């Protein structure tokens, strides 16, 4: 079955300034976002993710390249002529209006019939579970409730695409996790294409159908959360998505000879000799007795308790640090102590080879 593309950027370049001082916020970016998916642009501050969102919204015009919606070139269309809505980090609610009036505002500006405005507003309030708050002023609401109002207002006109520019960043940790679940629920129930911008890798992993990881104005990798996490395309992606151990070594006949002196077997298809970096997630590191044959010898340098798990920091012979994430137990991590000698093994297939 042919996938329907909702939004496409083709060779989009956005430069700010001119001449020698020009800065490329987007550097020849091409991406296709499917209809009805939750797509996340993930990356550090200044990587270009918000600039790409603003190009899709129409708030910025590309220096070159094009933006398409449902196959139609909308590069020159102003924001009010695009069936796209945006939820900003600040929510931008009207404090002098009630919750219901905020939600209905856009519909009224479009000249929709009064009965349709009322019915749609009621439906949106039910969708975000704020029916009981309809008559309250937005200043009387919590941060999470205000965000729901902003979402309801943006969804009310039934846009083809909803753009979300770091809308959870102002919330506390507990509320942010709750709203992650709510956002995914809303996207699933409405079927609207969501394009979400964040620098928080946990948000991206928990909500997204696909993720585009960005750095320095480029998209480095696009894939599902599991693919991005378990098969990073390069060192930047591996380090930005979750925690990762990086071990230097030399690839030789399907094994990586580590700088510490041990070796790791890797995929049989990797045969070319050369300097490489091995990436291993902390949860894939196994601690075994120091006497176990072929285990990598290590010394425990620290144990950090996080509640659900404990991070065991270790040093290999060359000083390279390895962190193992261990599930915490009532009795503590029996037998492990600072200065202790242990052996390390990696779960089968866990070691990913990244080129230098």
LINVENUR-V721214 format. One record per residue. N is the residue number from 0. RES is the residue in one letter. PHI is phi in whole degrees, -180 to 180 (* if undefined). PSI is psi in whole degrees, 0 to 359 (* if undefined). Layout:
N:RES:PHI:PSI ; N:RES:PHI:PSI
This chain:
0:X:*:133 ; 1:X:-74:130 ; 2:X:-79:139 ; 3:X:-88:127 ; 4:X:-93:121 ; 5:X:-82:310 ; 6:X:-131:139 ; 7:X:-139:134 ; 8:X:-108:129 ; 9:X:-117:112 ; 10:X:48:45 ; 11:X:-74:125 ; 12:X:-122:133 ; 13:X:-132:116 ; 14:X:-114:138 ; 15:X:-111:131 ; 16:X:89:178 ; 17:X:-135:159 ; 18:X:64:221 ; 19:X:-68:338 ; 20:X:-96:4 ; 21:X:-66:140 ; 22:X:-118:127 ; 23:X:-88:103 ; 24:X:-73:327 ; 25:X:-127:132 ; 26:X:-123:85 ; 27:X:60:58 ; 28:X:-92:128 ; 29:X:-128:130 ; 30:X:-157:144 ; 31:X:-116:126 ; 32:X:-112:124 ; 33:X:-77:151 ; 34:X:-65:131 ; 35:X:80:12 ; 36:X:-104:161 ; 37:X:-100:103 ; 38:X:-110:131 ; 39:X:-115:132 ; 40:X:-97:115 ; 41:X:-119:135 ; 42:X:172:171 ; 43:X:-72:169 ; 44:X:-58:136 ; 45:X:84:8 ; 46:X:-83:347 ; 47:X:110:358 ; 48:X:-66:317 ; 49:X:-71:326 ; 50:X:-61:317 ; 51:X:-64:320 ; 52:X:-61:319 ; 53:X:-69:330 ; 54:X:-67:319 ; 55:X:-67:322 ; 56:X:-73:335 ; 57:X:98:6 ; 58:X:-78:341 ; 59:X:-133:153 ; 60:X:-111:134 ; 61:X:-64:146 ; 62:X:-64:322 ; 63:X:-155:166 ; 64:X:94:184 ; 65:X:-145:159 ; 66:X:-120:129 ; 67:X:-120:144 ; 68:X:-127:120 ; 69:X:53:37 ; 70:X:83:356 ; 71:X:-100:132 ; 72:X:-71:117 ; 73:X:-116:16 ; 74:X:-53:322 ; 75:X:-96:357 ; 76:X:-75:137 ; 77:X:-70:163 ; 78:X:-55:321 ; 79:X:-73:353 ; 80:X:-107:10 ; 81:X:-110:132 ; 82:X:-77:58 ; 83:X:-134:137 ; 84:X:-122:156 ; 85:X:-127:137 ; 86:X:-109:118 ; 87:X:-92:165 ; 88:X:-60:326 ; 89:X:-87:353 ; 90:X:73:322 ; 91:X:54:46 ; 92:X:-82:160 ; 93:X:-91:109 ; 94:X:-68:337 ; 95:X:-85:355 ; 96:X:-106:157 ; 97:X:-76:172 ; 98:X:-57:311 ; 99:X:-62:321 ; 100:X:-67:324 ; 101:X:-62:315 ; 102:X:-66:323 ; 103:X:-85:351 ; 104:X:-55:308 ; 105:X:-62:322 ; 106:X:-65:319 ; 107:X:-65:321 ; 108:X:-65:334 ; 109:X:-84:355 ; 110:X:75:26 ; 111:X:-67:150 ; 112:X:-58:147 ; 113:X:-58:319 ; 114:X:-64:321 ; 115:X:-67:319 ; 116:X:-61:315 ; 117:X:-64:314 ; 118:X:-65:317 ; 119:X:-68:319 ; 120:X:-61:315 ; 121:X:-61:319 ; 122:X:-67:320 ; 123:X:-68:320 ; 124:X:-64:324 ; 125:X:-68:323 ; 126:X:-63:321 ; 127:X:-98:8 ; 128:X:60:49 ; 129:X:-128:24 ; 130:X:-56:320 ; 131:X:-71:346 ; 132:X:-101:7 ; 133:X:-55:322 ; 134:X:-91:1 ; 135:X:-85:153 ; 136:X:-76:148 ; 137:X:-66:337 ; 138:X:-68:345 ; 139:X:-92:4 ; 140:X:-102:158 ; 141:X:-75:171 ; 142:X:-61:319 ; 143:X:-66:321 ; 144:X:-68:320 ; 145:X:-62:322 ; 146:X:-65:323 ; 147:X:-64:322 ; 148:X:-63:315 ; 149:X:-60:320 ; 150:X:-66:315 ; 151:X:-61:318 ; 152:X:-63:319 ; 153:X:-71:328 ; 154:X:-83:338 ; 155:X:-56:316 ; 156:X:-75:4 ; 157:X:55:61 ; 158:X:-67:157 ; 159:X:-74:330 ; 160:X:-137:136 ; 161:X:-114:124 ; 162:X:-101:133 ; 163:X:-127:112 ; 164:X:-99:91 ; 165:X:46:53 ; 166:X:-72:348 ; 167:X:-101:356 ; 168:X:-67:336 ; 169:X:-87:357 ; 170:X:-93:155 ; 171:X:-74:168 ; 172:X:-58:312 ; 173:X:-64:315 ; 174:X:-68:325 ; 175:X:-63:319 ; 176:X:-66:321 ; 177:X:-63:318 ; 178:X:-72:335 ; 179:X:-60:315 ; 180:X:-64:319 ; 181:X:-65:318 ; 182:X:-62:315 ; 183:X:-64:321 ; 184:X:-62:314 ; 185:X:-62:318 ; 186:X:-64:319 ; 187:X:-66:317 ; 188:X:-71:324 ; 189:X:-86:332 ; 190:X:75:8 ; 191:X:-78:144 ; 192:X:-70:123 ; 193:X:-106:131 ; 194:X:-119:113 ; 195:X:-113:132 ; 196:X:-109:131 ; 197:X:-157:159 ; 198:X:-107:2 ; 199:X:-94:111 ; 200:X:-67:331 ; 201:X:-66:318 ; 202:X:-58:314 ; 203:X:-63:316 ; 204:X:-68:322 ; 205:X:-81:334 ; 206:X:-107:333 ; 207:X:-83:147 ; 208:X:-80:318 ; 209:X:-141:157 ; 210:X:-128:138 ; 211:X:-112:113 ; 212:X:-89:126 ; 213:X:-116:150 ; 214:X:-157:135 ; 215:X:51:43 ; 216:X:81:6 ; 217:X:-124:153 ; 218:X:-92:117 ; 219:X:-88:329 ; 220:X:-160:142 ; 221:X:-126:132 ; 222:X:-179:176 ; 223:X:-69:160 ; 224:X:-53:316 ; 225:X:-66:320 ; 226:X:-64:315 ; 227:X:-62:319 ; 228:X:-73:315 ; 229:X:-90:339 ; 230:X:-132:63 ; 231:X:-64:143 ; 232:X:-76:333 ; 233:X:-157:180 ; 234:X:-64:322 ; 235:X:-61:313 ; 236:X:-62:316 ; 237:X:-61:322 ; 238:X:-81:329 ; 239:X:-80:327 ; 240:X:-94:102 ; 241:X:74:185 ; 242:X:-95:143 ; 243:X:-143:141 ; 244:X:-92:132 ; 245:X:-115:124 ; 246:X:-124:123 ; 247:X:-77:148 ; 248:X:-171:188 ; 249:X:-125:129 ; 250:X:-83:127 ; 251:X:-151:112 ; 252:X:53:48 ; 253:X:81:8 ; 254:X:-131:148 ; 255:X:-104:119 ; 256:X:-86:112 ; 257:X:-75:154 ; 258:X:-63:337 ; 259:X:-77:348 ; 260:X:111:338 ; 261:X:-83:183 ; 262:X:-143:156 ; 263:X:-131:134 ; 264:X:-80:135 ; 265:X:-126:185 ; 266:X:-54:138 ; 267:X:-62:336 ; 268:X:-75:346 ; 269:X:-91:108 ; 270:X:-124:338 ; 271:X:-69:130 ; 272:X:-72:152 ; 273:X:152:169 ; 274:X:-74:133 ; 275:X:-141:171 ; 276:X:-122:132 ; 277:X:-97:129 ; 278:X:-108:129 ; 279:X:-137:126 ; 280:X:-71:145 ; 281:X:-57:326 ; 282:X:-74:350 ; 283:X:-98:4 ; 284:X:-92:128 ; 285:X:-109:130 ; 286:X:-96:125 ; 287:X:-128:169 ; 288:X:-58:145 ; 289:X:-61:337 ; 290:X:-87:355 ; 291:X:-67:131 ; 292:X:-60:140 ; 293:X:67:3 ; 294:X:-75:150 ; 295:X:-78:122 ; 296:X:-72:138 ; 297:X:-148:160 ; 298:X:-121:131 ; 299:X:-73:126 ; 300:X:-106:337 ; 301:X:-166:153 ; 302:X:-129:121 ; 303:X:-119:120 ; 304:X:-89:127 ; 305:X:-117:11 ; 306:X:94:273 ; 307:X:-71:332 ; 308:X:-145:168 ; 309:X:-124:134 ; 310:X:-97:122 ; 311:X:-102:112 ; 312:X:-92:132 ; 313:X:-136:157 ; 314:X:-119:133 ; 315:X:-84:179 ; 316:X:-61:328 ; 317:X:-90:3 ; 318:X:95:353 ; 319:X:-60:135 ; 320:X:-91:139 ; 321:X:-129:133 ; 322:X:-113:131 ; 323:X:-111:133 ; 324:X:-98:115 ; 325:X:-113:138 ; 326:X:-67:128 ; 327:X:-70:148 ; 328:X:-128:162 ; 329:X:-60:322 ; 330:X:-84:1 ; 331:X:81:178 ; 332:X:-85:84 ; 333:X:-55:133 ; 334:X:84:355 ; 335:X:-103:131 ; 336:X:-154:156 ; 337:X:-58:134 ; 338:X:90:351 ; 339:X:-71:148 ; 340:X:-97:130 ; 341:X:-138:173 ; 342:X:-115:154 ; 343:X:-122:140 ; 344:X:-133:156 ; 345:X:-113:143 ; 346:X:-58:147 ; 347:X:-54:130 ; 348:X:79:1 ; 349:X:-77:331 ; 350:X:-79:115 ; 351:X:-103:130 ; 352:X:-93:124 ; 353:X:-115:136 ; 354:X:-69:157 ; 355:X:-69:*
